[in-house]
Amino acid sequence: MAWKTLDDMDLDGKRVLVRVDINVPMEDGVVTDMTRISRIADTVYDIQDAGGQVILMAHYGRPKGKVVEEMSLIHIAPFVADELGVPVTFADSDYRDAVKEMEGDEVLLLENLRFNPGEEANDPEFAKRLASLCDVYVNDAFSAAHRAHASTEAIAKLRPSCAGRLMEEELSALEAALGTPKRPVVAVVGGAKVSTKLDLLGNLVGKVDHLVIGGGMANTFLAAQGINVGKSLCEHDLAETAREILAKAEAAGCEIILPRDIVVARVFKAGAAHETVAPDACPADAMILDAGPATVAYIKGVFAKAKTLIWNGPMGAFEIAPFDAATNAAALAAAKLTKAGKLTSVAGGGDTVAALNQAGAAADFTYISTAGGAFLEWMEGKELPGVAALNA
């Protein structure tokens, strides 16, 4: 990869504008998950250690080009200051005056970028206004890199640019997982609907050695093979598409792993009466809600022989027991192999982080991405504008 990092830049005495993602959840005026804020710390500290002054810019929510008071980053600024342990000054609209008045280790946080319609329009004039504030531009928001916005794409062409530490970490992890991975490579793709992950599946079957399909998606593939899935969540209209993906995988030498046994129930609620049956033995009045122990045992065997794992989505209705069993068991097996140094494991997107945290496996994965849409688009093989701009 051709992108530069902070180590490639002369930051001494420079004003450094950093695009970050601090779009964090808040409840009653309190940030309920500090993860995204804590993950920008290394970039801020390293810039300051190199003699640079840090100006942060970010979005919050979807104000659609208008000022929405409850989406102002002024509400986030105190939490950024507390987490970083440095003074943080907030700048609403008079960016340039605020930049001129910066002192010492003070960090400046600009108002919500999306209050300006030029941000999401990738407006060159808004990008020039932002670029006028700095000597160096740093993108540390991989989670926003799939959007061609003024703060992620246009500005990178106007100033010396590089990836921040979080972006660097993310890109390195993704390159290790799909760019130049150690083989065999196995991917786990779960979730409710095949329709939301057609591009993902189409890309992966040409790049991985084994592809585990779980969740409601698996039901569509089972039905496509003529199996009755009862009242299960299933996209019957995508049967032909599922068969095309199976054929493409076979031609590419990719093993598609579908449930070898299934856990079924008549109602979807915690502790519901359930049974484990063969994939073709789902009762007409029942729903498939998880993969069974035989499936998990097979997947563990595949993991044990693999060198690289990419994980996106749960294998069943992980939100409630006992239908979280397959996700939990497979995740813990992957975590154990990773901790032992036998597997490189990268996960992200959608419910993935929640599922791995619930399983108690997330801490031992090699890398967990919180990027959501950007992580999925990268897995789909799409070029991310915010990353491509750094390569320019």
NORNORBEL-V201523 format. One record per backbone hydrogen bond with DSSP energy under -1.0 kcal/mol. NH is the residue of the N-H (numbers start at 1). CO is the residue of the C=O. If there is no record, write none. Layout:
BEGIN
NH&CO + NH&CO
END
This chain:
BEGIN
8&5 + 9&6 + 13&51 + 14&11 + 16&53 + 17&136 + 18&55 + 19&138 + 20&57 + 24&22 + 27&30 + 30&27 + 32&25 + 38&34 + 39&35 + 40&37 + 41&38 + 44&40 + 45&41 + 46&42 + 47&43 + 48&44 + 49&45 + 50&46 + 51&48 + 52&47 + 53&14 + 55&16 + 56&108 + 57&18 + 65&114 + 71&68 + 72&69 + 75&72 + 77&73 + 80&76 + 81&77 + 82&78 + 83&79 + 84&80 + 85&81 + 89&107 + 91&109 + 95&93 + 98&94 + 99&95 + 100&96 + 101&97 + 102&99 + 106&103 + 107&87 + 108&54 + 109&89 + 110&56 + 111&91 + 113&58 + 115&112 + 116&113 + 119&116 + 121&117 + 122&119 + 123&118 + 127&123 + 128&124 + 129&125 + 130&126 + 131&127 + 132&128 + 133&130 + 134&131 + 135&15 + 136&15 + 137&160 + 138&17 + 139&162 + 140&19 + 144&141 + 145&142 + 147&144 + 149&147 + 150&119 + 152&149 + 153&149 + 154&149 + 155&150 + 157&154 + 158&155 + 162&137 + 163&4 + 164&139 + 168&164 + 169&165 + 170&166 + 171&167 + 172&168 + 173&169 + 174&170 + 175&171 + 176&172 + 177&173 + 178&174 + 179&174 + 180&175 + 186&308 + 187&210 + 188&310 + 189&212 + 190&312 + 197&194 + 201&197 + 202&198 + 203&199 + 204&200 + 205&201 + 207&204 + 208&204 + 209&185 + 210&185 + 211&255 + 212&187 + 213&257 + 214&189 + 215&315 + 217&191 + 220&216 + 221&217 + 222&218 + 223&219 + 224&220 + 225&222 + 226&223 + 227&222 + 231&286 + 232&229 + 236&234 + 238&235 + 239&236 + 242&238 + 243&239 + 244&240 + 245&241 + 246&242 + 247&243 + 248&244 + 249&245 + 250&246 + 251&247 + 252&248 + 254&249 + 255&209 + 257&211 + 262&277 + 263&290 + 264&275 + 265&287 + 269&267 + 271&321 + 272&269 + 275&264 + 277&262 + 281&278 + 286&283 + 287&265 + 289&263 + 290&263 + 292&261 + 296&292 + 297&293 + 298&294 + 299&295 + 300&296 + 301&297 + 302&298 + 303&299 + 304&300 + 306&302 + 307&184 + 308&184 + 309&344 + 310&186 + 311&346 + 312&188 + 317&289 + 318&316 + 320&317 + 323&320 + 325&322 + 328&324 + 329&325 + 330&326 + 331&327 + 332&328 + 333&329 + 334&330 + 335&331 + 336&332 + 337&333 + 338&334 + 339&335 + 340&336 + 341&338 + 342&337 + 344&307 + 346&309 + 347&367 + 348&311 + 352&349 + 355&351 + 356&352 + 357&353 + 358&354 + 359&355 + 361&356 + 362&356 + 364&361 + 365&362 + 367&345 + 369&347 + 374&371 + 376&372 + 377&373 + 378&374 + 379&375 + 380&376 + 381&378 + 382&377 + 386&145 + 387&384 + 388&384 + 389&385
END
